[in-house]
Amino acid sequence: MSITTKTGDKGQTSLWSGERIWKDDLRVDAYGTLDELDAHVGDARNYITDPEIKNLLIDIQNKLYRVMGQLASKSREYVFPLCKTDVQDLTDTVYKYEQIVDLKGFVIPGSIKSSAKLDICRTIARRAERRIIELSHKEDVPEVILEFCNRLSDFFFILARFVEFKENAIVYKTKPEYPGCEGDKK
């Protein structure tokens, strides 16, 4: 069986639940953005040396598939939906690493390659969340998906800071040393 089905040649795709919808449908954009995030998480794993963090990223990738499956299901219930415990586990992970890192201000992202990759994941997670919220204004989206996607950007942010922390590489935003721009005075 080929991965090339030709059924999407006219701009439509099939949802897991069987409906045909346009590829530019908000639902497809929402789970497509999560698919993009999944690819970037896979890329980020190549820059991570800590086995615990690698395992957390693989776990997130597996959960992203569950979210994508739910979003690709319109008329019937997806068989492996996210649960409240998935949201709580993600929240607990964020809390755990916050206790270790103990941030002291605004952080300038990307001081090392691994954290830069995780920060890219953070920004894509935020975009995915915006797409899913937009979808929720038009169609039913399970609350657990909204909660989970809200935690994702925090998760990637704190993991990025943790890998920087381990390398003593966190860079904080500094106050400007100038009172303003010269040309602003009239």
C-alpha angles and dihedrals in degrees: 000000000000126000085224105085099160088216090116097051092107095051102269133110136191123247119223087253091057106254120131114229137167116273091234092056113128090241091057090045090053097051091036090059089052088051088054089050090050091055091050092048087054089051092048091054088065090063097045120093099178108096093208092055091046089054091049089053093050089049090052090050090054090049091048088059089054092051091047090050091052092048090049090055116083110154102028136039118265113241098227105038125173116261134211087253089063089057092046092049090052091048091049090051090053091049092048094055093041088061091053099044101039098192119219103197146327113336127219102222130231107032090150131028096251094051091045089056091049090049089054087053089050093055093046089049088055092050090048089051091052091051092049092048089050089051090049089060090061105029139020113278118180111253090230089064091053091049094046093049090048089057095046096078090049089050094053092042094054093043089052090051091046094055088047090047091054089054094042086240106126109133116201125205110255129211114260114259093216129076093225143305117312094227094054094077116091 
